[in-house]
Amino acid sequence: MRVTIADVAREARVSKTTVSRVINTKSDVDRTTAARVRAVIAELGYVPSSGAVGLARGSSRTVGMLVPSLTWPWMGEVLQGVVDTVEAAGYGLLLFTCNRGADSVERFTSQVSARAFDGLLVVEPENTLDTIIGLHRKGLPVVLIDDRGQHPEDFPSVVTTNHEGGASAARHLLAGGRSKPLVITGPAHFGCVRDRLAGFVEVLPAEHVVVGEFTEASGRSAIERIIAEGADFDSVFAQNDVSAAGALRALRAAGRTVPDDIAVVGFDDIPMARHTEPPLTTVGQPTRAMGETAARMLLGHLGGTPAPDEPVVLRTDLVVRESAP
């Protein structure tokens, strides 16, 4: 059975607060009492939790992070950027996912109430923005890593240039002599989807736009549908790399050669994009830098530096490979 701070307090005949103050090396604890508490800690093999360490000093030295799911293709890069930054600053990371909907949100909010972490990084799960805004307005430091193109006013966030990313994909296709694109979007209610489409069609109008789900299957089905309809297209802009990979498979199955017959451009530049057949030209999101930047903003705020009210914008970059040289 795990030894708790209550076990130490009972054995040492002191309060839990006194144990916490000894753990935090506070000078206002009598030396004899402090020595007795330390002896009990050693005897019982007690390992302090971040909450116990923070009880006296008002800080857990822990950052929380709320994400929709760890299966999102670029989530690993964002997390790595966060982890590198918070660990270098001597903080731990407490990760929450929303795989179970309302149950996950309830568990998360209970940890907020317990002060299990000092501040929060968020990649917004569906239907949680109001909860996050409420926590922020109640005093919880929050920074949003915004992949959806929506951020409340006066809310610290890190964003990327979705509109310009879409435009850069269109300019590249147009420069390569392509004039009849098919666009495969993500879910229409995402702000980033609207921004990527708007940027693209400002440069290269698209007669064929298929709403997808950011999945491999939706990329395949979009190509199969357009070919079955007999539509004429010479290029594909898929709004994420996973759906672009599905499009590549469907084109190959239909006997279309990439890039000779059809050029294909994705979005994100996840590691998989280097290993599709052929390797995928894509609009690279600075996902690791987004995690690093958001973590630095939050840690700076915890250290007394106010987070900026305006979103911090990190640029996308076109990465040219064989699918659209």
Order of alpha helices (4+ residues) and beta strands (2+ residues): alpha-alpha-alpha-alpha-beta-alpha-beta-alpha-beta-alpha-beta-beta-alpha-beta-alpha-beta-alpha-beta-alpha-beta-beta-alpha-beta-beta
